[in-house]
């Protein structure tokens, strides 16, 4: 019977440890953006191709006709600036 009480105390300690780890991960921002990393791999090739085309196009185009692209952040897709 005493073993059950010891096991219950150990299981509560382990559960409290996992709960503290979860709150630490939430505070550290681990779950801030859960959509972009799953989709980023789908657009990596397109971004590389567009960068290659933009560098070759911008070298031959006059100053006023260059297409401007800006990447807002690492997690977002390039946006055209008009």
C-alpha positions in Angstrom: 0.0 0.0 0.0 2.9 2.4 0.7 4.3 1.8 -2.8 1.1 3.3 -4.3 1.6 6.5 -2.4 5.3 6.7 -3.5 4.3 6.0 -7.1 1.6 8.7 -6.9 4.1 11.2 -5.6 6.6 10.4 -8.3 3.9 10.6 -11.0 2.8 14.0 -9.7 6.4 15.2 -9.7 6.9 14.1 -13.3 3.7 15.7 -14.3 4.7 19.0 -12.6 8.1 18.8 -14.4 6.3 18.4 -17.8 4.0 21.3 -16.9 6.9 23.5 -16.1 8.7 22.6 -19.3 5.5 23.4 -21.3 5.2 26.9 -19.6 8.9 27.5 -20.2 8.5 26.6 -23.9 5.4 28.9 -24.2 7.3 31.8 -22.6 10.3 31.2 -24.9 8.1 31.5 -27.9 8.3 27.9 -29.1 4.7 27.9 -30.3 4.5 31.4 -31.8 4.4 30.5 -35.5 3.2 27.0 -36.2 2.0 27.5 -39.7 4.9 28.9 -41.7 7.6 26.2 -41.0 5.2 23.6 -42.4 4.6 25.5 -45.6 8.1 27.1 -46.1 9.5 23.9 -47.7 6.9 24.2 -50.4 8.1 27.6 -51.6 11.9 27.3 -51.1 12.6 26.4 -54.8 10.4 29.2 -56.1 12.2 31.8 -54.0 15.6 30.6 -55.2 14.4 30.7 -58.8 12.9 34.2 -58.4 16.1 35.5 -56.8 18.1 34.2 -59.7 15.8 35.8 -62.3 15.6 39.0 -60.4 19.4 39.4 -60.3 19.7 38.7 -64.0 16.8 40.9 -64.9 17.8 43.8 -62.7 21.3 43.8 -64.2 20.0 44.3 -67.7 17.0 46.6 -67.0 17.3 50.4 -66.7 17.2 52.0 -63.3 13.5 53.1 -63.4 12.2 49.8 -64.8 13.8 47.4 -62.2 11.4 45.2 -60.4 11.7 45.7 -56.7 11.2 42.8 -54.3 11.6 42.8 -50.6 11.6 40.0 -48.1 9.8 41.1 -45.0 11.2 38.4 -42.8 12.7 34.9 -43.0 9.3 33.4 -42.4 7.3 35.3 -45.0 7.1 35.2 -48.7 8.6 37.9 -50.9 6.3 40.8 -51.7 6.3 43.1 -54.6 6.8 46.8 -53.9 5.2 49.2 -56.4 
